[in-house]
Amino acid sequence: MCLKSTVCREKDGLAPAGNTLVACDRHNRFHGGALVGPADSLLLDAKQAILDEQHRKFRVLQQEGRWPEAMQQFHVTLSCASDVLTESLQLLERVLEARNRRYQSPPDPPIIFHS
């Protein structure tokens, strides 16, 4: 079962949920072995919900022809979008770093010369 009501891909345990990726309970791993916990997913979902609400407010103001207020709301909406993207990129960087650490080959054993 996935953390979200979406379909898991059995190979790597990912399930798309809106604009975020969440880990599958069965696997609890992101592709490459880096953990992505429910807290990461919850934080991204919360930021996405805030962005959606701010965008909705902008569209209402725009439709009502309240242009000065709509432009102010547009700046708020862009700030929220920036937050979502920044958090997503930080999560991706953590996942990639963990994946790279996992796939680094172990150092070669020291060469011992016998005389």
Phi and psi in degrees as GROMACS dihedral restraints (atoms count N, CA, C in turn):
[ dihedral_restraints ]
;  ai    aj    ak    al  type     phi  dphi    fc
    3     4     5     6     1   -91.9    20    10
    4     5     6     7     1   160.9    20    10
    6     7     8     9     1   -67.7    20    10
    7     8     9    10     1   -27.7    20    10
    9    10    11    12     1  -110.9    20    10
   10    11    12    13     1   163.5    20    10
   12    13    14    15     1   -83.7    20    10
   13    14    15    16     1    64.5    20    10
   15    16    17    18     1  -132.7    20    10
   16    17    18    19     1   174.3    20    10
   18    19    20    21     1   -90.7    20    10
   19    20    21    22     1   132.2    20    10
   21    22    23    24     1   -83.5    20    10
   22    23    24    25     1   145.8    20    10
   24    25    26    27     1   -94.0    20    10
   25    26    27    28     1   120.3    20    10
   27    28    29    30     1   -62.4    20    10
   28    29    30    31     1   -30.4    20    10
   30    31    32    33     1   -63.5    20    10
   31    32    33    34     1   -47.7    20    10
   33    34    35    36     1  -121.1    20    10
   34    35    36    37     1    -0.1    20    10
   36    37    38    39     1    76.7    20    10
   37    38    39    40     1    19.3    20    10
   39    40    41    42     1   -94.6    20    10
   40    41    42    43     1   148.3    20    10
   42    43    44    45     1  -137.5    20    10
   43    44    45    46     1   121.4    20    10
   45    46    47    48     1   -69.5    20    10
   46    47    48    49     1   137.2    20    10
   48    49    50    51     1  -139.0    20    10
   49    50    51    52     1    96.8    20    10
   51    52    53    54     1    65.6    20    10
   52    53    54    55     1  -124.0    20    10
   54    55    56    57     1  -101.1    20    10
   55    56    57    58     1    13.1    20    10
   57    58    59    60     1  -120.1    20    10
   58    59    60    61     1   166.0    20    10
   60    61    62    63     1  -113.9    20    10
   61    62    63    64     1   134.5    20    10
   63    64    65    66     1  -122.8    20    10
   64    65    66    67     1   152.7    20    10
   66    67    68    69     1   -80.7    20    10
   67    68    69    70     1   149.9    20    10
   69    70    71    72     1   -85.5    20    10
   70    71    72    73     1   136.6    20    10
   72    73    74    75     1   -56.4    20    10
   73    74    75    76     1   -38.5    20    10
   75    76    77    78     1   -62.7    20    10
   76    77    78    79     1   -33.7    20    10
   78    79    80    81     1  -108.7    20    10
   79    80    81    82     1   -35.9    20    10
   81    82    83    84     1    47.9    20    10
   82    83    84    85     1    37.7    20    10
   84    85    86    87     1  -142.0    20    10
   85    86    87    88     1   147.0    20    10
   87    88    89    90     1   -90.3    20    10
   88    89    90    91     1   156.4    20    10
   90    91    92    93     1   -50.9    20    10
   91    92    93    94     1   130.9    20    10
   93    94    95    96     1    95.9    20    10
   94    95    96    97     1    -1.7    20    10
   96    97    98    99     1    91.5    20    10
   97    98    99   100     1    -0.1    20    10
   99   100   101   102     1   -83.3    20    10
  100   101   102   103     1   130.1    20    10
  102   103   104   105     1   -72.7    20    10
  103   104   105   106     1   136.6    20    10
  105   106   107   108     1  -124.7    20    10
  106   107   108   109     1   107.2    20    10
  108   109   110   111     1   -88.0    20    10
  109   110   111   112     1   173.6    20    10
  111   112   113   114     1   -63.2    20    10
  112   113   114   115     1   -27.5    20    10
  114   115   116   117     1   -65.1    20    10
  115   116   117   118     1   -41.4    20    10
  117   118   119   120     1   -61.2    20    10
  118   119   120   121     1   -45.1    20    10
  120   121   122   123     1   -64.7    20    10
  121   122   123   124     1   -43.2    20    10
  123   124   125   126     1   -62.8    20    10
  124   125   126   127     1   -42.9    20    10
  126   127   128   129     1   -62.9    20    10
  127   128   129   130     1   -45.7    20    10
  129   130   131   132     1   -64.9    20    10
  130   131   132   133     1   -40.0    20    10
  132   133   134   135     1   -62.6    20    10
  133   134   135   136     1   -40.9    20    10
  135   136   137   138     1   -64.0    20    10
  136   137   138   139     1   -45.5    20    10
  138   139   140   141     1   -64.7    20    10
  139   140   141   142     1   -37.2    20    10
  141   142   143   144     1   -65.8    20    10
  142   143   144   145     1   -39.5    20    10
  144   145   146   147     1   -64.3    20    10
  145   146   147   148     1   -40.6    20    10
  147   148   149   150     1   -63.2    20    10
  148   149   150   151     1   -44.2    20    10
  150   151   152   153     1   -60.1    20    10
  151   152   153   154     1   -45.4    20    10
  153   154   155   156     1   -59.1    20    10
  154   155   156   157     1   -42.5    20    10
  156   157   158   159     1   -67.0    20    10
  157   158   159   160     1   -41.9    20    10
  159   160   161   162     1   -65.3    20    10
  160   161   162   163     1   -38.0    20    10
  162   163   164   165     1   -66.2    20    10
  163   164   165   166     1   -39.4    20    10
  165   166   167   168     1   -61.2    20    10
  166   167   168   169     1   -44.1    20    10
  168   169   170   171     1   -60.9    20    10
  169   170   171   172     1   -42.0    20    10
  171   172   173   174     1   -60.0    20    10
  172   173   174   175     1   -46.3    20    10
  174   175   176   177     1   -63.4    20    10
  175   176   177   178     1   -38.7    20    10
  177   178   179   180     1   -62.2    20    10
  178   179   180   181     1   -48.6    20    10
  180   181   182   183     1   -60.9    20    10
  181   182   183   184     1   -40.1    20    10
  183   184   185   186     1   -64.3    20    10
  184   185   186   187     1   -45.2    20    10
  186   187   188   189     1   -65.2    20    10
  187   188   189   190     1   -31.8    20    10
  189   190   191   192     1   -81.2    20    10
  190   191   192   193     1    -4.0    20    10
  192   193   194   195     1    74.3    20    10
  193   194   195   196     1    19.6    20    10
  195   196   197   198     1   -90.6    20    10
  196   197   198   199     1    72.9    20    10
  198   199   200   201     1   -63.9    20    10
  199   200   201   202     1   -44.0    20    10
  201   202   203   204     1   -60.0    20    10
  202   203   204   205     1   -43.8    20    10
  204   205   206   207     1   -67.9    20    10
  205   206   207   208     1   -38.0    20    10
  207   208   209   210     1   -62.4    20    10
  208   209   210   211     1   -39.8    20    10
  210   211   212   213     1   -68.0    20    10
  211   212   213   214     1   -37.1    20    10
  213   214   215   216     1   -63.5    20    10
  214   215   216   217     1   -43.2    20    10
  216   217   218   219     1   -66.3    20    10
  217   218   219   220     1   -33.7    20    10
  219   220   221   222     1   -59.1    20    10
  220   221   222   223     1   -41.6    20    10
  222   223   224   225     1   -65.2    20    10
  223   224   225   226     1   -39.4    20    10
  225   226   227   228     1   -63.6    20    10
  226   227   228   229     1   -43.1    20    10
  228   229   230   231     1   -62.6    20    10
  229   230   231   232     1   -43.4    20    10
  231   232   233   234     1   -63.0    20    10
  232   233   234   235     1   -38.0    20    10
  234   235   236   237     1   -62.9    20    10
  235   236   237   238     1   -42.3    20    10
  237   238   239   240     1   -65.1    20    10
  238   239   240   241     1   -40.7    20    10
  240   241   242   243     1   -62.8    20    10
  241   242   243   244     1   -40.1    20    10
  243   244   245   246     1   -61.4    20    10
  244   245   246   247     1   -41.2    20    10
  246   247   248   249     1   -58.9    20    10
  247   248   249   250     1   -47.3    20    10
  249   250   251   252     1   -62.0    20    10
  250   251   252   253     1   -45.9    20    10
  252   253   254   255     1   -65.3    20    10
  253   254   255   256     1   -42.2    20    10
  255   256   257   258     1   -61.9    20    10
  256   257   258   259     1   -47.1    20    10
  258   259   260   261     1   -62.4    20    10
  259   260   261   262     1   -41.0    20    10
  261   262   263   264     1   -63.5    20    10
  262   263   264   265     1   -43.0    20    10
  264   265   266   267     1   -66.2    20    10
  265   266   267   268     1   -39.7    20    10
  267   268   269   270     1   -62.7    20    10
  268   269   270   271     1   -41.0    20    10
  270   271   272   273     1   -64.1    20    10
  271   272   273   274     1   -44.6    20    10
  273   274   275   276     1   -61.3    20    10
  274   275   276   277     1   -41.6    20    10
  276   277   278   279     1   -61.9    20    10
  277   278   279   280     1   -42.6    20    10
  279   280   281   282     1   -62.9    20    10
  280   281   282   283     1   -41.0    20    10
  282   283   284   285     1   -64.6    20    10
  283   284   285   286     1   -45.1    20    10
  285   286   287   288     1   -66.0    20    10
  286   287   288   289     1   -39.6    20    10
  288   289   290   291     1   -61.3    20    10
  289   290   291   292     1   -45.5    20    10
  291   292   293   294     1   -64.4    20    10
  292   293   294   295     1   -39.7    20    10
  294   295   296   297     1   -64.3    20    10
  295   296   297   298     1   -43.6    20    10
  297   298   299   300     1   -64.9    20    10
  298   299   300   301     1   -39.8    20    10
  300   301   302   303     1   -62.9    20    10
  301   302   303   304     1   -38.0    20    10
  303   304   305   306     1   -66.7    20    10
  304   305   306   307     1   -36.7    20    10
  306   307   308   309     1   -95.4    20    10
  307   308   309   310     1     3.8    20    10
  309   310   311   312     1   -69.3    20    10
  310   311   312   313     1   135.5    20    10
  312   313   314   315     1   -74.7    20    10
  313   314   315   316     1   145.7    20    10
  315   316   317   318     1   -66.7    20    10
  316   317   318   319     1   152.8    20    10
  318   319   320   321     1   -65.1    20    10
  319   320   321   322     1   148.8    20    10
  321   322   323   324     1   -65.9    20    10
  322   323   324   325     1   144.3    20    10
  324   325   326   327     1   -66.5    20    10
  325   326   327   328     1   152.6    20    10
  327   328   329   330     1   -64.6    20    10
  328   329   330   331     1   146.8    20    10
  330   331   332   333     1   -88.7    20    10
  331   332   333   334     1   126.8    20    10
  333   334   335   336     1  -110.7    20    10
  334   335   336   337     1   123.1    20    10
  336   337   338   339     1   -98.1    20    10
  337   338   339   340     1   132.2    20    10
  339   340   341   342     1  -103.6    20    10
  340   341   342   343     1   136.0    20    10
